[in-house]
Amino acid sequence: MSDPILTLAGVHTNIAQYHILQGVDLVVPRAQVTMLLGRNGVGKTTTLRTVMGHWRASGGTITLDGMDITQLPTSAIARMGVGYVPENMGIFSDLTVEENMVLAACRGKPDPARLDWLFTVFPPLKTFWRGQAGTLSGGQKQMLSIARAMIEERRLYLIDEPTKGLAPAIIATMARALRELKDQGSSLLLVEQNFAVARALGDAAVVMDDGRVIWAGEMAELARDAGLQERLMGLNVQAEG
């Protein structure tokens, strides 16, 4: 892994009295999709939030393209080309789809060509462009949430459970969009509980447990080793189908 875009070295995060991240070491390769896996409650979301500056690391170093961003505010990290999609989607329900998208553009008015591409990736956004975001279905809200992060080209996308609770057809749409992002040269770090999606999308995989990284390697290696999956995450792929 000669050219990582993001590196976490010995990162600790405390939230109130809880020591959530306990020395996370993690490398995200450039222009690849890295899946951040593990059981619920092991620190995956906290890892994304710490990288984005929503939680401040209490120890260790986070570097983006070789620059230390550990103590930078969220706004500065976003301006450096990091897009973040939280698990709760983070859309403004009272605003229109258009207003949500315009607000997400850091550099001013959205590029029409970029918007046209997003409309081909997520057709409902065009259909409901003038509609209130709160009236969208769950899957459409998730599309809007991801499209907001994609409205401008970013170096790195941090995406928390993009397919959670979605119907298979919408999951396929999501996966296609994320694959296109990678094809454009972007790097992605995805938290994902759906192992079939992780297997289909991921180039690299990182598995966490109890606030630490316990395994890192190629997604293909993890995908073909059912014993390793069960040991690391308690997965029973045969039962999942």
N, C-alpha and C positions, 0 to 999 in steps of 0.2 A: 504494500500500500504506500506508494512513493509520494503521492500528492493529495493528502487529505484536505478537505475544505474546512472541516470542523474537528477540533480535538478537545476533549475534556480530560484533564489530568488530575486525579485525586480530588474530585469535586465533592464537597460536603454542603448540604443545605439543611438548615434548621427552620422549622415552622412552629412558632410558639415554643412549647417545651419538647417538641418532637424532633428527633434527629432522623430526617427522612433519607437523604442521600448520604452514604457513608463511604466516600472515597470512590466515586464513579470514574472509571477510565474508559473512554469511548472515542472511537475514530470513525468519522463519516467520510468515505472516499468521494472524490469529485466526480460529478456527472453519473452518479449511481443512485439506486434506491436502497436505502438501508432500513431494514425493519427492526423496530425496537419491541421486543417480545417479552412475555413473562406473565405470571398470574396477576390478578387484580391486586392493587395495593402495594406493589413492590417498588414504586418510585418512578414509573415511566412518564406519567404526566408531569410530575415534579421536575424531572430531567428537562423536558421541553420548556417548562415555565422558567427554569433557572437559566437555560441558554438564552431565552428571550428577555431576561431581565425582570420578569414579573416577581420572581423570588430572587433574592440576592444570595449568591454562594457565600457560605461562611468559611470556606477553605478550598484550596485547589485553584486551577487555572482553566479558563475557557478561551480558546483561540479560534478566530475565524480568518481563514486565509493568512495565518501567521500573526495576526494582530490580536493582542490581549483585549477581550471584550468583557472580562469577568465583572468589572464594576461599572460598566456603561449602562445608562438608562435605556428602557425599552425603545423609546423614540429614536435614539441614536443607532441601535441595533437594526431597527426596521429600515432606517435610511441607508444602512450599509448593504441592503439587499437581502434581508431575511424576512420571509413571509411566514405567518403563524396562523394556523387554523385550530382554535381550541375545541375541545370535545363538546362544549355547550353551544358551539356554532358562532356565537358572538355577533349575530346580525341585529339590526335595529328594526324591530317589528313594526313600529309606527311609521317608518319611512318607506318609500317605494323601493322597488328593486334598483331602479336607476340611481336613486339617492344613495343607497347602500354602496353601490359600485363606485360612484364619484367620490364618496368619503374615503374609500379604501385606497385611492390613488395618491401616493405620496408626492408625485412630481407634477401635479396639476391635472388638467383635463385628460381623461383616458384616451389612449391612442385608438382611433377608429378601426384600424386594421386588427389590433389586439382584441377589441370588442367583437368584431366579426368572427374571429377565430373562436372566442368563448361562446358565441351564439351557436356555432356549429358543434362545439363540444357539449354544450348544455342548452338545447333548444328551448326548454321552458323559460329560460331567462328572457329571451326575446319575446315570447308570448305574453309574459306577465311584467314586461319592462316598466309599465306605468302603474302597476298594481302594488298594493301594500304588501310588504314582505311578510307581515304576520298572517296573511291569508293563504300563504303557500302551504303545500303539503310538507310532511317531514322530509321526504326525499328531495323536494325542490328547495327547501331551506338549506339542506346540506350542500346542494349544488351551488347555491348563492354564497354560502360560507366559503367554499373552496374557490369559487370564481373571484371573490373579493381578494383573496391572497394572490390570485393569478392575474389580476388586472394589469399589473406591470411585471416585467420580467425580473425575477429574483434569482440571486445566486443559490440560495438555500431555502427550502420550504420545510417547516416543521408542522406536521399534520397529526392531530390526535384523534384516532379512531374514525377515519372518514367513512367507513361502511357500517358503523354500528346501527342496528335496527332497520337497515334498509332492505327493500325487496331485491331479489336477484337481478332483475333487469336494471335497476338503478345502480347496483353494485358494479355491474358490467360497464355502465356508462362512466362511473367514477374511475374504475381501473383504466379505462381507455384514456381518460383525461390525464391521469397521473403518468401513464406511459408516454403520452405526447410531451408532457413537461420534461421528462427525462431525455427524450429524443432531441429536445431543443438545447440540451446541454446543462440543464439545471440539476442540482443535487437535492435529494429528498431524504428526510428522516421521518419515518411513519411509525406511530404506535398503532398496532392492529391486533385485534383479538381473533379475527377470522383467519385461521391458518391457511385455508385454501387461497385466500386473497394474498396473504404474505408469500406463499409459495409461488404464486403466479407473477407477482410484481417484483419481489425482492432480488437484488444482486447480493447484498450482504445482510447478515443478521447479527443482532446483539441481544442476548438474553439477560434479563435482570432478575435478581431475587434479593429481597430484604435490603434494598438500597444500594446494591452493588451489582456490577457486571460479573456474571458467572461463566459466560461463554460468548465468544465472538468468532465469526468465520463466514464462509460463503453460505448463502441461503440454500443453495442446491445441496450442500453437504448435510445441513440440518433436515431438509425436506426428505432426503432418502434414508434417513436413519430414525426409524420409529422408536427404537430404544432410547436414543439420545433425546428425542422430543419428550418422551414420557419422564425421563430422568430430570430434565431441565424444567419442564412446564406442566407435567402431569397430563399431557395429551394422550388420548387414545384415538389415533387417527382411524383405525379400523372401525371404531364405534361411530366416528363422525362421518365416515363414508368418503 
